[in-house]
Amino acid sequence: MIYSILLQTQTPSGSAIGPQLLFMVAIIAVFYFFMIRPQQKKAKDQKKFTEEIKKGDYVVTIGGLHGRIAEIEDDTFIIEVERGARLKYSKSSISMESTKTAAGKKQA
């Protein structure tokens, strides 16, 4: 019975499919340019950053630990913190480099 009612309805002469389709494409484009693309760029920059870290750089981990890179292994770093303590961290746990900010504070 429902199918017969749906079949009896007529589409208006000016179909609304065109504007709806345009609206959906616009929503997808907005999602891509404001959500997906920036996340991909951030992930790419983070990967490049972790690959370029060298011994002696001051870094901050995701957990907030500040230290200097003492050794670099395949997929881990050994970070030296205050009083010679050495901690082993995964490369993915490095959040940012603080060498430039540490150098700026020493000069000031």
N, CA, C and O atoms as CSV, one atom per row, in Angstrom:
chain,resi,resn,atom,element,x,y,z
A,1,MET,N,N,0.827,-1.190,0.000
A,1,MET,CA,C,0.000,0.000,0.000
A,1,MET,C,C,0.880,1.265,0.000
A,1,MET,O,O,0.603,2.213,-0.735
A,2,ILE,N,N,1.921,1.275,0.813
A,2,ILE,CA,C,2.803,2.450,0.871
A,2,ILE,C,C,3.484,2.648,-0.478
A,2,ILE,O,O,3.662,3.776,-0.937
A,3,TYR,N,N,3.861,1.542,-1.103
A,3,TYR,CA,C,4.534,1.655,-2.395
A,3,TYR,C,C,3.628,2.277,-3.446
A,3,TYR,O,O,4.094,3.043,-4.290
A,4,SER,N,N,2.354,1.960,-3.406
A,4,SER,CA,C,1.442,2.542,-4.393
A,4,SER,C,C,1.269,4.029,-4.167
A,4,SER,O,O,1.107,4.784,-5.126
A,5,ILE,N,N,1.300,4.464,-2.914
A,5,ILE,CA,C,1.185,5.903,-2.626
A,5,ILE,C,C,2.432,6.626,-3.126
A,5,ILE,O,O,2.341,7.702,-3.718
A,6,LEU,N,N,3.593,6.029,-2.884
A,6,LEU,CA,C,4.836,6.644,-3.345
A,6,LEU,C,C,4.898,6.708,-4.864
A,6,LEU,O,O,5.412,7.672,-5.431
A,7,LEU,N,N,4.374,5.683,-5.519
A,7,LEU,CA,C,4.382,5.680,-6.974
A,7,LEU,C,C,3.427,6.712,-7.551
A,7,LEU,O,O,3.639,7.194,-8.664
A,8,GLN,N,N,2.388,7.054,-6.818
A,8,GLN,CA,C,1.401,8.006,-7.311
A,8,GLN,C,C,1.873,9.446,-7.171
A,8,GLN,O,O,1.380,10.327,-7.875
A,9,THR,N,N,2.806,9.694,-6.286
A,9,THR,CA,C,3.276,11.075,-6.127
A,9,THR,C,C,4.047,11.496,-7.366
A,9,THR,O,O,4.756,10.703,-7.987
A,10,GLN,N,N,3.891,12.731,-7.694
A,10,GLN,CA,C,4.555,13.249,-8.880
A,10,GLN,C,C,5.678,14.197,-8.456
A,10,GLN,O,O,5.552,14.937,-7.480
A,11,THR,N,N,6.758,14.156,-9.198
A,11,THR,CA,C,7.839,15.086,-8.921
A,11,THR,C,C,7.484,16.424,-9.553
A,11,THR,O,O,6.925,16.466,-10.648
A,12,PRO,N,N,7.798,17.487,-8.886
A,12,PRO,CA,C,7.513,18.801,-9.467
A,12,PRO,C,C,8.322,19.001,-10.746
A,12,PRO,O,O,9.362,18.375,-10.947
A,13,SER,N,N,7.830,19.872,-11.588
A,13,SER,CA,C,8.501,20.090,-12.868
A,13,SER,C,C,9.907,20.659,-12.668
A,13,SER,O,O,10.804,20.329,-13.443
A,14,GLY,N,N,10.127,21.494,-11.665
A,14,GLY,CA,C,11.458,22.018,-11.347
A,14,GLY,C,C,12.071,21.122,-10.272
A,14,GLY,O,O,11.904,21.390,-9.082
A,15,SER,N,N,12.755,20.100,-10.658
A,15,SER,CA,C,13.293,19.114,-9.728
A,15,SER,C,C,14.282,19.765,-8.757
A,15,SER,O,O,15.057,20.640,-9.142
A,16,ALA,N,N,14.245,19.331,-7.503
A,16,ALA,CA,C,15.103,19.889,-6.460
A,16,ALA,C,C,16.385,19.083,-6.295
A,16,ALA,O,O,17.151,19.329,-5.364
A,17,ILE,N,N,16.628,18.133,-7.177
A,17,ILE,CA,C,17.811,17.292,-7.054
A,17,ILE,C,C,19.086,18.111,-7.317
A,17,ILE,O,O,20.091,17.899,-6.639
A,18,GLY,N,N,19.065,19.011,-8.256
A,18,GLY,CA,C,20.241,19.822,-8.586
A,18,GLY,C,C,20.753,20.627,-7.405
A,18,GLY,O,O,21.932,20.511,-7.069
A,19,PRO,N,N,19.919,21.444,-6.754
A,19,PRO,CA,C,20.390,22.217,-5.598
A,19,PRO,C,C,20.813,21.329,-4.417
A,19,PRO,O,O,21.758,21.660,-3.701
A,20,GLN,N,N,20.121,20.211,-4.217
A,20,GLN,CA,C,20.491,19.304,-3.133
A,20,GLN,C,C,21.862,18.682,-3.393
A,20,GLN,O,O,22.683,18.558,-2.484
A,21,LEU,N,N,22.093,18.302,-4.626
A,21,LEU,CA,C,23.377,17.717,-4.984
A,21,LEU,C,C,24.500,18.740,-4.819
A,21,LEU,O,O,25.572,18.416,-4.307
A,22,LEU,N,N,24.253,19.954,-5.247
A,22,LEU,CA,C,25.236,21.028,-5.099
A,22,LEU,C,C,25.537,21.285,-3.624
A,22,LEU,O,O,26.692,21.487,-3.249
A,23,PHE,N,N,24.501,21.278,-2.793
A,23,PHE,CA,C,24.671,21.489,-1.358
A,23,PHE,C,C,25.507,20.369,-0.740
A,23,PHE,O,O,26.378,20.640,0.087
A,24,MET,N,N,25.259,19.132,-1.124
A,24,MET,CA,C,26.025,17.997,-0.589
A,24,MET,C,C,27.492,18.083,-1.010
A,24,MET,O,O,28.377,17.813,-0.198
A,25,VAL,N,N,27.763,18.447,-2.245
A,25,VAL,CA,C,29.143,18.602,-2.716
A,25,VAL,C,C,29.835,19.723,-1.941
A,25,VAL,O,O,31.012,19.605,-1.599
A,26,ALA,N,N,29.116,20.801,-1.665
A,26,ALA,CA,C,29.684,21.913,-0.905
A,26,ALA,C,C,30.030,21.480,0.518
A,26,ALA,O,O,31.073,21.869,1.046
A,27,ILE,N,N,29.171,20.685,1.138
A,27,ILE,CA,C,29.438,20.204,2.497
A,27,ILE,C,C,30.674,19.311,2.509
A,27,ILE,O,O,31.513,19.427,3.402
A,28,ILE,N,N,30.792,18.430,1.538
A,28,ILE,CA,C,31.955,17.547,1.450
A,28,ILE,C,C,33.229,18.368,1.251
A,28,ILE,O,O,34.257,18.070,1.860
A,29,ALA,N,N,33.173,19.385,0.416
A,29,ALA,CA,C,34.338,20.238,0.175
A,29,ALA,C,C,34.751,20.975,1.452
A,29,ALA,O,O,35.940,21.087,1.750
A,30,VAL,N,N,33.778,21.472,2.195
A,30,VAL,CA,C,34.078,22.170,3.449
A,30,VAL,C,C,34.737,21.217,4.433
A,30,VAL,O,O,35.735,21.569,5.063
A,31,PHE,N,N,34.188,20.012,4.572
A,31,PHE,CA,C,34.801,19.027,5.461
A,31,PHE,C,C,36.234,18.726,5.036
A,31,PHE,O,O,37.118,18.635,5.888
A,32,TYR,N,N,36.476,18.573,3.766
A,32,TYR,CA,C,37.816,18.254,3.292
A,32,TYR,C,C,38.801,19.380,3.602
A,32,TYR,O,O,39.869,19.138,4.165
A,33,PHE,N,N,38.441,20.613,3.234
A,33,PHE,CA,C,39.381,21.720,3.370
A,33,PHE,C,C,39.555,22.210,4.803
A,33,PHE,O,O,40.603,22.765,5.135
A,34,PHE,N,N,38.547,22.016,5.666
A,34,PHE,CA,C,38.658,22.513,7.031
A,34,PHE,C,C,38.940,21.436,8.071
A,34,PHE,O,O,39.291,21.765,9.205
A,35,MET,N,N,38.796,20.156,7.719
A,35,MET,CA,C,39.024,19.116,8.716
A,35,MET,C,C,40.047,18.082,8.263
A,35,MET,O,O,41.015,17.829,8.980
A,36,ILE,N,N,39.862,17.495,7.124
A,36,ILE,CA,C,40.705,16.382,6.690
A,36,ILE,C,C,42.080,16.870,6.245
A,36,ILE,O,O,43.097,16.334,6.687
A,37,ARG,N,N,42.123,17.862,5.392
A,37,ARG,CA,C,43.393,18.348,4.852
A,37,ARG,C,C,44.334,18.895,5.929
A,37,ARG,O,O,45.519,18.563,5.909
A,38,PRO,N,N,43.854,19.722,6.871
A,38,PRO,CA,C,44.765,20.187,7.922
A,38,PRO,C,C,45.310,19.059,8.793
A,38,PRO,O,O,46.462,19.114,9.223
A,39,GLN,N,N,44.496,18.036,9.059
A,39,GLN,CA,C,44.981,16.907,9.857
A,39,GLN,C,C,46.058,16.141,9.107
A,39,GLN,O,O,47.042,15.711,9.708
A,40,GLN,N,N,45.885,15.962,7.797
A,40,GLN,CA,C,46.894,15.273,6.999
A,40,GLN,C,C,48.187,16.072,6.968
A,40,GLN,O,O,49.274,15.502,7.060
A,41,LYS,N,N,48.073,17.393,6.838
A,41,LYS,CA,C,49.255,18.251,6.809
A,41,LYS,C,C,49.982,18.215,8.153
A,41,LYS,O,O,51.211,18.168,8.195
A,42,LYS,N,N,49.224,18.236,9.249
A,42,LYS,CA,C,49.831,18.186,10.568
A,42,LYS,C,C,50.553,16.851,10.783
A,42,LYS,O,O,51.651,16.823,11.340
A,43,ALA,N,N,49.943,15.757,10.347
A,43,ALA,CA,C,50.572,14.442,10.479
A,43,ALA,C,C,51.852,14.364,9.648
A,43,ALA,O,O,52.849,13.790,10.085
A,44,LYS,N,N,51.817,14.940,8.455
A,44,LYS,CA,C,52.995,14.951,7.585
A,44,LYS,C,C,54.121,15.777,8.213
A,44,LYS,O,O,55.280,15.363,8.192
A,45,ASP,N,N,53.783,16.940,8.771
A,45,ASP,CA,C,54.782,17.785,9.421
A,45,ASP,C,C,55.370,17.099,10.655
A,45,ASP,O,O,56.571,17.196,10.904
A,46,GLN,N,N,54.524,16.402,11.433
A,46,GLN,CA,C,55.005,15.697,12.622
A,46,GLN,C,C,55.962,14.582,12.234
A,46,GLN,O,O,56.985,14.386,12.890
A,47,LYS,N,N,55.639,13.852,11.176
A,47,LYS,CA,C,56.509,12.769,10.721
A,47,LYS,C,C,57.848,13.326,10.250
A,47,LYS,O,O,58.901,12.770,10.561
A,48,LYS,N,N,57.805,14.426,9.499
A,48,LYS,CA,C,59.034,15.063,9.021
A,48,LYS,C,C,59.871,15.536,10.206
A,48,LYS,O,O,61.093,15.384,10.205
A,49,PHE,N,N,59.223,16.104,11.206
A,49,PHE,CA,C,59.913,16.598,12.391
A,49,PHE,C,C,60.627,15.471,13.128
A,49,PHE,O,O,61.788,15.620,13.509
A,50,THR,N,N,59.939,14.333,13.334
A,50,THR,CA,C,60.560,13.224,14.059
A,50,THR,C,C,61.714,12.611,13.269
A,50,THR,O,O,62.653,12.079,13.861
A,51,GLU,N,N,61.653,12.679,11.948
A,51,GLU,CA,C,62.741,12.143,11.138
A,51,GLU,C,C,63.969,13.056,11.145
A,51,GLU,O,O,65.088,12.587,10.937
A,52,GLU,N,N,63.770,14.347,11.381
A,52,GLU,CA,C,64.864,15.311,11.330
A,52,GLU,C,C,65.519,15.583,12.679
A,52,GLU,O,O,66.502,16.320,12.742
A,53,ILE,N,N,65.001,15.008,13.752
A,53,ILE,CA,C,65.577,15.242,15.070
A,53,ILE,C,C,66.962,14.610,15.130
A,53,ILE,O,O,67.185,13.502,14.642
A,54,LYS,N,N,67.877,15.340,15.738
A,54,LYS,CA,C,69.246,14.839,15.854
A,54,LYS,C,C,69.688,14.883,17.311
A,54,LYS,O,O,69.031,15.487,18.160
A,55,LYS,N,N,70.791,14.245,17.576
A,55,LYS,CA,C,71.343,14.181,18.925
A,55,LYS,C,C,71.662,15.591,19.415
A,55,LYS,O,O,72.249,16.391,18.686
A,56,GLY,N,N,71.277,15.887,20.638
A,56,GLY,CA,C,71.533,17.201,21.222
A,56,GLY,C,C,70.351,18.148,21.170
A,56,GLY,O,O,70.376,19.184,21.835
A,57,ASP,N,N,69.312,17.831,20.403
A,57,ASP,CA,C,68.122,18.691,20.340
A,57,ASP,C,C,67.341,18.592,21.646
A,57,ASP,O,O,67.238,17.520,22.242
A,58,TYR,N,N,66.800,19.713,22.074
A,58,TYR,CA,C,65.915,19.722,23.233
A,58,TYR,C,C,64.498,19.506,22.726
A,58,TYR,O,O,64.056,20.172,21.789
A,59,VAL,N,N,63.788,18.570,23.350
A,59,VAL,CA,C,62.441,18.221,22.902
A,59,VAL,C,C,61.480,18.188,24.086
A,59,VAL,O,O,61.883,18.181,25.249
A,60,VAL,N,N,60.193,18.167,23.742
A,60,VAL,CA,C,59.127,18.017,24.718
A,60,VAL,C,C,58.288,16.837,24.265
A,60,VAL,O,O,57.893,16.762,23.102
A,61,THR,N,N,58.013,15.911,25.180
A,61,THR,CA,C,57.185,14.760,24.824
A,61,THR,C,C,55.710,15.118,24.946
A,61,THR,O,O,55.349,16.179,25.455
A,62,ILE,N,N,54.880,14.220,24.473
A,62,ILE,CA,C,53.439,14.428,24.561
A,62,ILE,C,C,53.005,14.521,26.022
A,62,ILE,O,O,52.066,15.248,26.349
A,63,GLY,N,N,53.682,13.792,26.892
A,63,GLY,CA,C,53.366,13.820,28.320
A,63,GLY,C,C,53.898,15.041,29.043
A,63,GLY,O,O,53.596,15.235,30.221
A,64,GLY,N,N,54.694,15.882,28.362
A,64,GLY,CA,C,55.191,17.113,28.959
A,64,GLY,C,C,56.610,17.035,29.488
A,64,GLY,O,O,57.072,17.982,30.124
A,65,LEU,N,N,57.321,15.935,29.247
A,65,LEU,CA,C,58.697,15.793,29.703
A,65,LEU,C,C,59.621,16.614,28.813
A,65,LEU,O,O,59.580,16.496,27.588
A,66,HIS,N,N,60.445,17.437,29.425
A,66,HIS,CA,C,61.433,18.242,28.702
A,66,HIS,C,C,62.790,17.587,28.877
A,66,HIS,O,O,63.165,17.202,29.984
A,67,GLY,N,N,63.527,17.462,27.775
A,67,GLY,CA,C,64.843,16.858,27.875
A,67,GLY,C,C,65.620,17.014,26.586
A,67,GLY,O,O,65.136,17.583,25.607
A,68,ARG,N,N,66.856,16.488,26.610
A,68,ARG,CA,C,67.763,16.571,25.472
A,68,ARG,C,C,67.936,15.175,24.894
A,68,ARG,O,O,68.037,14.200,25.638
A,69,ILE,N,N,67.969,15.077,23.573
A,69,ILE,CA,C,68.162,13.795,22.916
A,69,ILE,C,C,69.610,13.355,23.146
A,69,ILE,O,O,70.546,14.030,22.717
A,70,ALA,N,N,69.785,12.216,23.827
A,70,ALA,CA,C,71.120,11.697,24.099
A,70,ALA,C,C,71.524,10.669,23.056
A,70,ALA,O,O,72.674,10.644,22.617
A,71,GLU,N,N,70.584,9.822,22.656
A,71,GLU,CA,C,70.859,8.793,21.650
A,71,GLU,C,C,69.626,8.604,20.788
A,71,GLU,O,O,68.499,8.824,21.232
A,72,ILE,N,N,69.855,8.193,19.548
A,72,ILE,CA,C,68.757,7.903,18.630
A,72,ILE,C,C,68.910,6.460,18.177
A,72,ILE,O,O,69.960,6.064,17.671
A,73,GLU,N,N,67.863,5.686,18.362
A,73,GLU,CA,C,67.843,4.305,17.892
A,73,GLU,C,C,66.826,4.217,16.752
A,73,GLU,O,O,66.344,5.245,16.275
A,74,ASP,N,N,66.499,3.009,16.313
A,74,ASP,CA,C,65.606,2.839,15.169
A,74,ASP,C,C,64.289,3.587,15.334
A,74,ASP,O,O,63.999,4.510,14.573
A,75,ASP,N,N,63.500,3.198,16.313
A,75,ASP,CA,C,62.202,3.845,16.497
A,75,ASP,C,C,62.048,4.408,17.902
A,75,ASP,O,O,60.933,4.656,18.362
A,76,THR,N,N,63.177,4.610,18.584
A,76,THR,CA,C,63.135,5.179,19.931
A,76,THR,C,C,64.229,6.232,20.097
A,76,THR,O,O,65.195,6.297,19.337
A,77,PHE,N,N,64.029,7.046,21.125
A,77,PHE,CA,C,65.018,8.050,21.536
A,77,PHE,C,C,65.374,7.775,22.981
A,77,PHE,O,O,64.554,7.267,23.746
A,78,ILE,N,N,66.582,8.108,23.348
A,78,ILE,CA,C,66.931,8.139,24.761
A,78,ILE,C,C,67.077,9.609,25.105
A,78,ILE,O,O,67.927,10.314,24.560
A,79,ILE,N,N,66.227,10.056,26.025
A,79,ILE,CA,C,66.186,11.459,26.412
A,79,ILE,C,C,66.870,11.609,27.763
A,79,ILE,O,O,66.576,10.885,28.714
A,80,GLU,N,N,67.781,12.558,27.822
A,80,GLU,CA,C,68.481,12.843,29.072
A,80,GLU,C,C,67.796,14.028,29.732
A,80,GLU,O,O,67.634,15.090,29.131
A,81,VAL,N,N,67.402,13.824,30.971
A,81,VAL,CA,C,66.752,14.892,31.731
A,81,VAL,C,C,67.697,15.338,32.829
A,81,VAL,O,O,68.869,14.961,32.825
A,82,GLU,N,N,67.220,16.117,33.752
A,82,GLU,CA,C,68.040,16.690,34.810
A,82,GLU,C,C,68.810,15.631,35.588
A,82,GLU,O,O,68.323,14.519,35.792
A,83,ARG,N,N,69.992,15.978,36.011
A,83,ARG,CA,C,70.876,15.141,36.828
A,83,ARG,C,C,71.267,13.837,36.138
A,83,ARG,O,O,71.536,12.835,36.801
A,84,GLY,N,N,71.298,13.852,34.824
A,84,GLY,CA,C,71.799,12.706,34.083
A,84,GLY,C,C,70.849,11.533,33.939
A,84,GLY,O,O,71.258,10.491,33.426
A,85,ALA,N,N,69.618,11.651,34.361
A,85,ALA,CA,C,68.660,10.556,34.198
A,85,ALA,C,C,68.372,10.376,32.717
A,85,ALA,O,O,68.191,11.352,31.989
A,86,ARG,N,N,68.331,9.116,32.269
A,86,ARG,CA,C,68.110,8.819,30.856
A,86,ARG,C,C,66.841,7.982,30.736
A,86,ARG,O,O,66.685,6.959,31.402
A,87,LEU,N,N,65.944,8.437,29.876
A,87,LEU,CA,C,64.669,7.760,29.680
A,87,LEU,C,C,64.500,7.397,28.219
A,87,LEU,O,O,64.872,8.167,27.333
A,88,LYS,N,N,63.941,6.230,27.968
A,88,LYS,CA,C,63.745,5.765,26.598
A,88,LYS,C,C,62.297,6.023,26.192
A,88,LYS,O,O,61.367,5.611,26.886
A,89,TYR,N,N,62.113,6.707,25.064
A,89,TYR,CA,C,60.781,7.047,24.553
A,89,TYR,C,C,60.660,6.640,23.094
A,89,TYR,O,O,61.651,6.583,22.367
A,90,SER,N,N,59.463,6.366,22.689
A,90,SER,CA,C,59.169,6.076,21.292
A,90,SER,C,C,59.213,7.378,20.491
A,90,SER,O,O,58.925,8.448,21.027
A,91,LYS,N,N,59.571,7.287,19.219
A,91,LYS,CA,C,59.624,8.488,18.376
A,91,LYS,C,C,58.262,9.171,18.280
A,91,LYS,O,O,58.180,10.393,18.165
A,92,SER,N,N,57.210,8.385,18.327
A,92,SER,CA,C,55.871,8.972,18.191
A,92,SER,C,C,55.454,9.780,19.414
A,92,SER,O,O,54.471,10.519,19.352
A,93,SER,N,N,56.176,9.656,20.518
A,93,SER,CA,C,55.805,10.402,21.722
A,93,SER,C,C,56.444,11.793,21.777
A,93,SER,O,O,56.169,12.554,22.704
A,94,ILE,N,N,57.273,12.131,20.821
A,94,ILE,CA,C,57.885,13.461,20.788
A,94,ILE,C,C,56.868,14.450,20.246
A,94,ILE,O,O,56.313,14.260,19.163
A,95,SER,N,N,56.633,15.502,21.006
A,95,SER,CA,C,55.617,16.475,20.632
A,95,SER,C,C,56.198,17.640,19.841
A,95,SER,O,O,55.701,17.964,18.762
A,96,MET,N,N,57.243,18.271,20.365
A,96,MET,CA,C,57.800,19.435,19.682
A,96,MET,C,C,59.254,19.621,20.054
A,96,MET,O,O,59.746,19.056,21.031
A,97,GLU,N,N,59.916,20.413,19.268
A,97,GLU,CA,C,61.315,20.748,19.534
A,97,GLU,C,C,61.348,22.035,20.337
A,97,GLU,O,O,60.601,22.972,20.051
A,98,SER,N,N,62.198,22.081,21.323
A,98,SER,CA,C,62.318,23.307,22.108
A,98,SER,C,C,63.728,23.863,22.081
A,98,SER,O,O,64.080,24.691,22.922
A,99,THR,N,N,64.550,23.420,21.124
A,99,THR,CA,C,65.922,23.913,21.021
A,99,THR,C,C,65.941,25.418,20.783
A,99,THR,O,O,66.700,26.146,21.423
A,100,LYS,N,N,65.107,25.877,19.864
A,100,LYS,CA,C,65.087,27.300,19.530
A,100,LYS,C,C,64.598,28.128,20.704
A,100,LYS,O,O,65.149,29.196,20.974
A,101,THR,N,N,63.577,27.661,21.408
A,101,THR,CA,C,63.076,28.424,22.543
A,101,THR,C,C,64.073,28.412,23.691
A,101,THR,O,O,64.206,29.410,24.399
A,102,ALA,N,N,64.777,27.300,23.890
A,102,ALA,CA,C,65.789,27.237,24.955
A,102,ALA,C,C,66.952,28.174,24.626
A,102,ALA,O,O,67.475,28.842,25.519
A,103,ALA,N,N,67.361,28.232,23.367
A,103,ALA,CA,C,68.455,29.116,22.959
A,103,ALA,C,C,68.040,30.584,23.128
A,103,ALA,O,O,68.849,31.419,23.533
A,104,GLY,N,N,66.780,30.890,22.816
A,104,GLY,CA,C,66.276,32.246,22.967
A,104,GLY,C,C,66.232,32.683,24.419
A,104,GLY,O,O,66.488,33.849,24.715
A,105,LYS,N,N,65.913,31.775,25.329
A,105,LYS,CA,C,65.863,32.108,26.750
A,105,LYS,C,C,67.266,32.331,27.317
A,105,LYS,O,O,67.448,33.169,28.200
A,106,LYS,N,N,68.257,31.587,26.817
A,106,LYS,CA,C,69.626,31.734,27.320
A,106,LYS,C,C,70.208,33.082,26.917
A,106,LYS,O,O,70.982,33.678,27.665
A,107,GLN,N,N,69.833,33.565,25.727
A,107,GLN,CA,C,70.355,34.846,25.236
A,107,GLN,C,C,69.716,36.019,25.952
A,107,GLN,O,O,70.349,37.062,26.114
A,108,ALA,N,N,68.492,35.871,26.376
A,108,ALA,CA,C,67.762,36.976,26.983
A,108,ALA,C,C,68.222,37.288,28.384
A,108,ALA,O,O,67.692,38.199,29.019
